[in-house]
Amino acid sequence: MFTQEAIDQFCVAKAVVWTSYRTRAKYLGVLTRFAAVYPECPETPGPIESFLAGLQLAPQSLHTYYRVLRTFYGWYSRRHDTIDPFVMIQAPSAQRPRPRILSLEELQQLLSLPDHPPPAPLLLNVFADTGIRVGEAASLHRDNITPDSLIVTGKTGAREVPCSSDICDDLRTHTGRIFPYLASSLTHVVQRAFRRAGFSGTKLGPHTLRHTFATLWGGSDADLQAILGHRAPEMTLWYRQFRIERAKRDHARYSPRNRIREVAPLTLFAA
């Protein structure tokens, strides 16, 4: 099959899932470059590995190309009943940059500022309380709100996300779409709210609150994976490295030695 024909089919299939222009543009940019090198869609690992090896990109960008092509070929192999070549292709190593994560005190500073104009107060609280993506917030409808959860549609399809009842009560007073704006407009609302609250930096936006939610979450990783809508547990476990404060508290509570000390004193050195 011609590569561009497969790409066109892929884009049609993903149109419902892609909730932002940036996501669509990212996929099209990678796939168009791939099609320029291989007009006919290769179905073996060799050409794909050669394409990736020939890219003069930073490790993080190279990993983006790998992930886009892996997603494309996962769809292609299912749609056309072929073997997915990516089962035989090793992923390039890439160190994800450390995200900006708010402390509880910083989160309180952002949420408690009294002069945020609408829809910032409600929007900020939704992001901080649920960790949903900005595209998922943009598509929220009154019919998607239950007394204690949100039904959102994102990259992995529809899922139910727990939400505090006071926020749900406020959301349920709206009609139609809760936030009648494009995802890009909601991003600007959050960015302005950060600046208004005294924060500085170029990477402050809705995803900052998603990272913060995932890092400060005190429940199980399995529940967090379901809430965030991650396909693979590895995506959720990545946040563990930033949850050192919770790890310290758990260590104090669950360390076998500390549990012994609760019932019998221990000394470090023999008398």
C-alpha positions as CSV (number, residue, x, y, z in Angstrom):
1,M,0.0,0.0,0.0
2,F,1.1,3.5,-0.7
3,T,2.3,5.2,2.5
4,Q,0.3,8.4,2.0
5,E,-2.9,6.3,1.5
6,A,-2.3,4.5,4.7
7,I,-1.6,7.8,6.5
8,D,-4.9,9.3,5.2
9,Q,-6.8,6.2,6.5
10,F,-5.0,6.5,9.8
11,C,-5.9,10.2,10.2
12,V,-9.5,9.5,9.5
13,A,-9.5,6.7,12.1
14,K,-7.9,8.9,14.7
15,A,-9.9,12.0,14.1
16,V,-12.3,11.3,17.0
17,V,-9.4,10.6,19.4
18,W,-7.2,13.6,18.5
19,T,-8.7,16.4,20.5
20,S,-6.1,19.1,19.7
21,Y,-4.6,20.6,16.6
22,R,-1.1,20.1,18.1
23,T,-1.6,16.4,18.3
24,R,-2.7,16.1,14.7
25,A,0.1,18.4,13.5
26,K,2.7,16.3,15.4
27,Y,1.5,13.0,13.8
28,L,1.2,14.5,10.4
29,G,4.7,16.1,10.6
30,V,6.4,12.8,11.4
31,L,4.3,10.6,9.0
32,T,4.7,13.0,6.1
33,R,8.5,12.9,6.5
34,F,8.4,9.1,6.6
35,A,6.2,9.0,3.5
36,A,8.7,11.2,1.6
37,V,11.4,8.5,2.2
38,Y,9.2,5.5,1.7
39,P,6.3,6.1,-0.8
40,E,5.3,2.5,-0.3
41,C,4.6,1.5,3.3
42,P,7.4,-0.9,4.5
43,E,6.2,-3.8,6.5
44,T,9.5,-5.1,7.9
45,P,11.7,-3.6,10.6
46,G,14.8,-2.7,8.5
47,P,13.5,0.3,6.6
48,I,11.9,1.8,9.7
49,E,15.2,1.3,11.7
50,S,17.1,3.0,8.9
51,F,14.7,5.9,8.8
52,L,15.1,6.4,12.6
53,A,18.9,6.0,12.5
54,G,19.2,8.6,9.8
55,L,17.4,11.4,11.7
56,Q,19.6,14.1,13.1
57,L,17.5,14.8,16.2
58,A,17.9,15.3,19.9
59,P,17.1,12.1,21.9
60,Q,13.7,13.3,23.0
61,S,12.6,14.3,19.5
62,L,13.9,11.0,18.1
63,H,11.8,9.2,20.7
64,T,8.8,11.2,19.6
65,Y,9.3,9.9,16.0
66,Y,9.6,6.4,17.3
67,R,6.3,6.7,19.3
68,V,4.4,8.2,16.4
69,L,5.5,5.5,14.0
70,R,4.8,2.8,16.6
71,T,1.3,4.1,17.0
72,F,0.8,4.3,13.3
73,Y,2.1,0.7,12.7
74,G,0.0,-0.6,15.6
75,W,-3.1,0.7,13.8
76,Y,-1.8,-0.4,10.4
77,S,-1.1,-4.0,11.4
78,R,-4.6,-4.4,13.0
79,R,-6.4,-2.7,10.1
80,H,-4.6,-4.7,7.3
81,D,-3.9,-7.9,9.2
82,T,-0.1,-7.7,9.0
83,I,2.7,-8.4,11.5
84,D,3.6,-5.2,13.5
85,P,7.3,-4.6,12.8
86,F,7.6,-2.6,16.0
87,V,7.6,-5.8,18.0
88,M,11.1,-6.3,16.7
89,I,12.3,-2.7,16.9
90,Q,14.1,-1.4,20.0
91,A,13.0,1.9,21.3
92,P,15.7,4.7,21.3
93,S,16.7,5.8,24.8
94,A,15.4,9.2,25.9
95,Q,15.4,10.8,29.2
96,R,12.1,12.6,29.7
97,P,12.6,16.2,31.0
98,R,11.6,16.7,34.5
99,P,8.1,18.3,34.5
100,R,7.2,21.4,36.6
101,I,5.4,20.1,39.7
102,L,3.7,22.3,42.2
103,S,4.0,21.7,45.9
104,L,0.8,21.6,48.0
105,E,1.6,25.2,49.1
106,E,2.0,26.4,45.6
107,L,-1.2,24.7,44.5
108,Q,-3.0,26.4,47.3
109,Q,-1.5,29.7,46.2
110,L,-2.8,29.2,42.7
111,L,-6.3,28.0,43.7
112,S,-6.9,30.5,46.5
113,L,-6.2,33.7,44.5
114,P,-9.5,35.6,44.8
115,D,-9.3,37.7,41.6
116,H,-9.2,34.9,38.9
117,P,-11.8,35.8,36.3
118,P,-14.2,33.2,35.0
119,P,-13.8,30.5,33.8
120,A,-10.4,30.2,35.5
121,P,-11.5,29.3,39.1
122,L,-13.6,26.4,38.1
123,L,-11.2,25.3,35.4
124,L,-8.2,25.3,37.7
125,N,-10.1,23.3,40.4
126,V,-11.2,20.7,37.8
127,F,-7.6,20.2,36.7
128,A,-6.2,20.1,40.2
129,D,-8.9,17.7,41.4
130,T,-8.9,15.3,38.5
131,G,-5.7,15.5,36.5
132,I,-7.6,15.4,33.2
133,R,-6.1,16.7,29.9
134,V,-7.0,20.1,28.5
135,G,-8.7,18.5,25.5
136,E,-10.8,16.4,27.8
137,A,-11.9,19.5,29.7
138,A,-12.7,21.3,26.4
139,S,-15.1,18.6,25.4
140,L,-16.9,18.3,28.8
141,H,-20.7,18.4,28.5
142,R,-23.3,18.8,31.2
143,D,-24.4,15.2,30.4
144,N,-20.9,14.0,31.3
145,I,-21.2,15.1,34.9
146,T,-22.4,12.8,37.7
147,P,-22.7,13.8,41.4
148,D,-19.1,12.6,42.0
149,S,-17.4,12.0,38.7
150,L,-16.7,13.1,35.1
151,I,-17.1,11.1,32.0
152,V,-14.3,12.2,29.8
153,T,-13.2,11.2,26.3
154,G,-9.5,11.2,25.6
155,K,-6.6,9.4,23.9
156,T,-7.7,6.0,25.3
157,G,-11.4,6.5,24.8
158,A,-14.1,7.3,27.4
159,R,-13.4,6.8,31.1
160,E,-15.0,7.8,34.4
161,V,-12.8,10.1,36.5
162,P,-13.6,10.7,40.2
163,C,-14.3,14.4,41.1
164,S,-15.1,16.2,44.3
165,S,-18.8,16.6,44.8
166,D,-18.6,20.4,45.3
167,I,-17.0,20.8,41.9
168,C,-19.5,18.4,40.3
169,D,-22.3,20.4,41.8
170,D,-21.0,23.6,40.2
171,L,-20.4,21.9,36.8
172,R,-24.0,20.5,36.9
173,T,-25.4,24.1,37.0
174,H,-24.1,24.6,33.4
175,T,-25.9,23.7,30.2
176,G,-24.4,22.2,27.1
177,R,-20.6,22.4,27.0
178,I,-19.1,23.3,30.4
179,F,-16.2,25.3,28.9
180,P,-17.3,26.5,25.4
181,Y,-13.7,27.2,24.3
182,L,-11.0,25.5,22.2
183,A,-8.4,23.6,24.1
184,S,-5.8,26.3,23.1
185,S,-8.0,29.0,24.6
186,L,-8.3,27.0,27.9
187,T,-4.5,26.6,27.9
188,H,-4.2,30.4,27.7
189,V,-6.7,30.8,30.6
190,V,-4.5,28.6,32.8
191,Q,-1.3,30.2,31.8
192,R,-2.7,33.7,32.6
193,A,-3.9,32.4,35.9
194,F,-0.4,31.2,36.8
195,R,1.1,34.6,36.0
196,R,-1.7,36.3,37.9
197,A,-0.8,34.2,41.0
198,G,2.8,35.2,40.8
199,F,4.3,32.2,39.0
200,S,6.9,32.5,36.3
201,G,8.2,30.1,33.7
202,T,7.5,28.9,30.2
203,K,6.1,25.5,31.0
204,L,3.2,26.4,33.3
205,G,-0.2,25.3,32.0
206,P,-2.9,22.6,32.2
207,H,-0.4,19.8,32.0
208,T,1.5,21.3,35.0
209,L,-1.6,20.6,37.0
210,R,-1.9,17.1,35.5
211,H,1.7,16.4,36.5
212,T,1.1,17.8,40.0
213,F,-2.0,15.7,40.5
214,A,-0.1,12.5,39.4
215,T,2.8,13.3,41.7
216,L,0.8,14.3,44.8
217,W,-1.7,11.5,44.4
218,G,-1.8,9.5,47.6
219,G,-3.7,6.4,46.4
220,S,-2.6,3.3,44.5
221,D,-0.8,3.4,41.2
222,A,-3.5,1.2,39.6
223,D,-6.2,3.7,40.5
224,L,-4.0,6.6,39.2
225,Q,-3.5,4.8,35.9
226,A,-7.2,4.5,35.5
227,I,-7.8,8.1,36.4
228,L,-5.1,9.5,34.1
229,G,-6.2,7.2,31.2
230,H,-2.8,5.7,30.7
231,R,-2.6,2.7,28.4
232,A,0.5,1.2,30.0
233,P,1.4,1.1,33.7
234,E,4.9,2.3,32.9
235,M,3.5,5.7,32.0
236,T,2.0,6.0,35.5
237,L,5.0,4.5,37.3
238,W,7.2,7.2,35.8
239,Y,5.7,9.6,38.3
240,R,7.1,7.5,41.2
241,Q,10.5,9.2,40.9
242,F,8.9,12.5,41.9
243,R,6.9,11.2,44.8
244,I,9.8,11.0,47.3
245,E,7.9,12.8,50.1
246,R,5.2,10.1,50.0
247,A,7.9,7.4,49.9
248,K,9.5,8.9,53.0
249,R,6.1,8.8,54.8
250,D,5.5,5.3,53.7
251,H,8.9,4.2,54.8
252,A,8.4,5.6,58.3
253,R,5.2,3.7,58.5
254,Y,6.0,0.4,56.8
255,S,9.7,-0.2,57.2
256,P,10.0,-3.6,59.0
257,R,12.6,-2.2,61.4
258,N,10.4,0.8,62.3
259,R,7.5,-1.6,62.9
260,I,9.7,-3.6,65.3
261,R,10.7,-0.4,67.1
262,E,7.0,0.3,67.8
263,V,6.8,-2.7,70.1
264,A,10.5,-3.0,71.3
265,P,13.3,-0.5,71.5
266,L,16.3,-1.2,69.2
267,T,19.9,0.1,69.6
268,L,22.3,0.7,66.7
269,F,25.3,-0.8,68.4
270,A,25.7,-3.7,70.9
271,A,26.7,-2.6,74.4
